[in-house]
Amino acid sequence: MPPRPLQIGPAGQAVARAIESTRTARGYSQRQLANRVTALGRPMTFTAVSRIERRVRRCDIDDLVAIAMALDVAPHTLLGCRVQPLVPFSEGAT
């Protein structure tokens, strides 16, 4: 049986929305953003950008940092969107 793809959680969904809204606010196409990310040393195609924004592909931490740099924002800016509260790991521990 093939492995099941991991679902993209609320934080990942918020990051995808933040990437898209920041990219469009900067006036970059997906291709332009991909080229900027690639120029920073993180090879990325516009298809990868599209898949991240459409929430089909996860945005790993290295992607997030490179995309943030290409958009000229701090990585935490892309994480700052409202997401559902996360339950701390310590809750429920006995």
Salt bridges, closest charged atoms under 4 A:
GLU53 OE2 - ARG23 NE 2.64
ASP60 OD2 - ARG42 NH2 3.25
ASP63 OD1 - ARG42 NE 2.93
ASP63 OD2 - ARG57 NH1 3.01
